């Protein structure tokens, strides 16, 4: 099971590390290994959240997520995205940006750093909305009951999450973006840039999440129709294709997953610049990490881990909330990527431990109930 799920990840790791050695020797090998670990640690919460969505999709779309999806994740976010940032911020063509990344790495890093406030505002707002919509929803299972119960009551107020997100964006723009960066000896006011990028992140979330939610609501009806059609086709000896069975709902959930992955990639891509300016090593390291995140997502779904450890999803969303605020703070202040990664690991670890304790309590309760039944039957 492990080899089947993580086989491609192991293969990509071997190829990536060999390519790193050939490209830059053992120093490059070490940098790629560190980047891979960084990406996995920063994106573990991504895998947990992805698994919650992916388990609603059929086997075909799970395969699409691991094939086409990984191409989008690795080449789109980990290779093309940093180049696009430079191209837009420096008003360069894509080819010129790639040439700059390979020939003048210091200038390339400077341009990416200059674009960081916009990236942080966009990614921060997208992730913040995911967190707010989660904690304001009334759920049967609550992890931090003392916090989640009153928040669920507040969540009955329409558009509360959007209002809070916009307030946080305004505070961020006024507090962190004003004189956020120094350029050429003079401070540059990034407030307008942060506001526009943050609103763009909010709009992106609402469009993609809205489409996903709409089709998710239709999913049950569609699954019933597809199930009936499948049974009829089998009776006629004409099995339907996997694509037809997947439906529009699965496609939009796949689209939502890709946008979600892109948002989670922001901190990893920016954090990578703290380790290396080399775009080739960056793509290798982050690409290996992204493969493991994909495989881990599928593993969580197939093992039913989220059903067994019910608080994991809560921990992951709290980690998302923490990451969104950290991204907004990094508009002005530098925060070590190790701290960012550790916060996510601690929150998810705590939720896992709480789940284990809950399962143990339930098992003990069932055992006691069983013994009482045996005693009463004996009497």
N, C-alpha and C positions, 0 to 999 in steps of 0.2 A: 504493500500500500504506500509506504513512504517513498520507495524508489519510483513507483509509478507516478506519484504526485510531484515529487521533487527532482525527477530524472533530468528534465530539461534545465532546471536551475543548476544542478551539479555540472552538466555538460557546458553550459554557458560560463560558469565559474572557471572551469579548467581552461577553456578557450580564451577567456578574458585575461586571466593571469599569465598565460603563455604569451599572448599578444603584448601585454604590458612589459614583460621581460625583453621581448624582441624589440619593442619600441624604445624603452629607456633603461633597461637593465634592472637590477634588483631594487634599486631605489623606487623605480616606477611600480614594481611589484608590490612594495610596501604601501605606496600611496593608494593604489587601486584597492588593496585589501582593506585599508582604513576607510576609504570612501564607501565600500560595500557595506561594512559594519554600520557606518553612520546612517546610510540610507535605510537599512533594515530597522535600526533602533528608532529612527524618526518616523518610520512608516508602519510600525507594528499596529498602531491604532487604526491606520488606514485599512489594514487587512481585516481587522475585526469588524469594522463598519461595512466594508465591502462584502464580507461573508453574510451579513444580515440581509443584504440586498440580493446577492448572488443565489442564495438558497431558494429564492422565489422563481429562478429561471431554470429552464430545462437543460439537459446534458449538452445539447447542441450549442446553446448560447454560453455555457460554461467553457466549451472548447474555443468559441470565438473570442471570449475574454482572455484566454491564455495564448491565443495566436495573434489575431489581428490587434487585439487590445494591447498586447505587450509591445507590438511594433509601434503603436501610437505612443505608449508610455515611454519607451526607451528612446526612439528616434525623435518623437515629437517634443516631449518635455525635457529629456535629459541631454539632447544634442541640439535640436533645432531651436528650442525655446531660448537658451542663453544667447544664441546668435541673433535671434529676432529682437531680443531686448536691446542688444547693441545697435542693430540696424535701425531700430526706431528712435532710440535715444540720441544716437549720433547722426541720424539722417543719412545713413549709408545704404548702399544696395546690399542684398544678401551675400553676393560673392565677395564684395569688399569687406563685409563683416567677418566672413570666414577667414579671409586673408589676414585681417587684423588679429583674429584670435590665434592664428598659427605663427604670425611673424612678430607681433608686438603685444606680448601677453600682459605686460604691465598696463598699457593703455587700455586693453580690453577689460581688465579687471576694474580699472578706474571708471569706465563707462557703465559697467554693470552695477557698481556700487552707487553711482549717481542715479541709476534707475530704480534702486532698491525701495525708496518710499512708495512709488507707484505699485510695485510688485507686492509689497507688504500690505498696503491698503486693500488691494483687490483680493488677495488670498485671505487676509485677515477677516474681511467682511463675509466672504463666502463661507468660511469655516465657522464664523460666529453665528451665522444664520442656522447652520446645521445643528449647532449646540443649543441655541435658544429654542428652536422648534422641538427639539427632543425633550428638554427639561420642562417645557410648558404643556406637554401632552400628558393627560391623565392615563397612567399605566397600571395594570393589575399588579405587576411586580415592581416594587420600589427598592432601591438599594439604600440610599441615605434618606430614610423616611422623613426625618425631621425637616429636611430641606425640600424634598421632592413633592411632599403632600401640599404645602402652602403654594409652591410654584405652580402645581397643576391647577389649583383653584384660580390663581392669577391668569393662567393660560386661557381661561374662558373669555377673557377680554379680546375682542377682535383686533388683529394686526398689532398685538402687543410686541411680538418679537421684532417686527420691522421698526417700530418706534424706538425700542431700546437700541437696536443696531445702529440706527441713524444718530441717536444721541451719543453713543460711544464713538461713532465716526467723527462727529462734530468736535467732541472733546479731544480726540486723537489729533485732528487737524490743527486745533488751536494750541494744544499742549506740546505735541511732539514734532509737528511739521513746520511750525514757525521757526525760521533760522535752523532748519534741521541739518543742513549740510554746508560745509565750507568749500568754496570753489574759487581757486585763484586768489586766496587771501580775503575774499568777501563771503559773508554768509548768504545763502540762497534760501528764500522762503518757498517751501514746498506745500503750503496749505492747500492751494488751489488744485495742485496735482493730486494730492492725497484725497481730497473730496471727490474729484472726478473719478479716480481709480476705484475708490471705495463704493461709490454709487454704481459703477460698472459691475463690480463684484456682486453687489446686492441684486441688480437687474439680472445678471447671469444666473444667480441662484434661483430667483423667482421664475424665470423662463424655463430653465431645465427641470427644476424641481416641480414646477406646475405641470409641465407636460408629463413627467414621470408619474406624478400623483394621479393625474387624470386617467392615464392608461392603466395604472395599478388598480384604480377603482373598477375599471372595466375587466380586469384580469380574470376574476372568478367566473363571470358570464362567458368570457371568451374561452376559458379552459373547459367549461362544461360543453360548449358547442364543439370545440375541437375534439374532446373526448368522444362525444357521440359520433362525430364525423369519422374519427379514427376507427371506432368499432364497426361502423357501416362499411368503411373501406376495406377493413380486414375480412369482413364477411364476403365482400365481393372479390377478394384476392388482390386488391390494389392499395397497398399501404401508402399513407400520405407521407410527404417528405418532412424531414426535421425542421426545415425552414418554415413550412406552412404551419407546423404545430407550434412553433415558437411565438408567432403572432407579433402584432405591433407593440404590445405591452412590453415584451422582452427587449425589443429594439430600443425603446425609450429608456428602459432601465439600464441597458448597456450604455447608452449615451450619457445617462446620469452618472454611471460609474466612472466613465472616462473623464468627465469634467471634475468629479470628486477627486480622482487620482491626480489630475493636473493641479488642483489646489493644494493637495497634500505634498506635491513635489516642490512647491515654492521654497520651503525652508531647506529641503535637501540640496536643491540646486544652488541657492545662495550660500548655504553652509559649506558647500564644496569649495567655494572660492577662498575660504579661510585655510584650506589645505593645499590647494594647487590652482595655478592659473591655466594649466594645460588642458585644453578642451578635449583632447583625445583621452587622457587619463580620466578626466571627469566623466566622459561618456561611458568608458569601460566600467569604472567603479559604481556609478549610479545605475547603470544598466544591469549589472549583476545583482545589486540590491533590489531593483525593481522586479526582477525575475522571482526572487525569493518571496517578495510580498505577494505576487500573483499566486505562486504555488501554495503559500501559507493560507491565502484566502480560500482556495479550493479545498485544502485539507480541513480547514475549520468547518466548511459546509458538509463535506462527505463524512466526517467523523461525528457530525452532530454536536460539536463542542459547544456551540452557542445555546443549544437546548439543554445540555448538561450543566453548563456554567452560566446561569441566567444573568449574572451581574456583569459579565464581560462587556456586553454592549454598553452598559451604563458607564463603566470605567473608560471605555474608548471615547465616548462622547464627552466626558469630563476632560479627557486629554485633548480632544479637539478644541474645547472651550479655552483651555489653558494655552494651547498653541496659537489660537486666533489672537488672544490678548498679547502674547509674546511678540507675534508678528507686528502688531500695531505699535508696541513699545520700541521695537527695533527700527522704527522710522527715524528715531533720533539716537537711541542708545544701543550700543552693541551688547548682545547677550550671547554667551558662549553656547555653541551648538550642543555640547555635552550636557549642559543644564537643561536645554530644550528637550533633548532625548530622554534624559533621566526622569523628568516630570511625567512624560507619557508612560514610561516603563513602570514607575512607582504607582501611578493611578490604575493602570491595567492590572498590575500585580496585586494591588489591594482588592480590586474587584474580583479577581480570580480566587484569592484567599477567602474572601467573603462567600463566594459561591461554593467553595469546598466545605466550609463550615456549615453552610445552609444544607448542603446535600447530606452531610454527616448527621445533622440534627433530624432531618426528615427520615433518614435510614433508621436512626435510633427510635424515633417515634413509631415507625412502622413495625420495628422489632418488638417494642413494648406492647403495641396493639395486638400483634400476632400471639405473643405469650399470654396476654389476657384472654384472647379468644380460646386458646388451647386449654387454659385453666378452667374457664367457664364451661367448655365442652366436656372436660373430664369430670367436673362436678355434676 
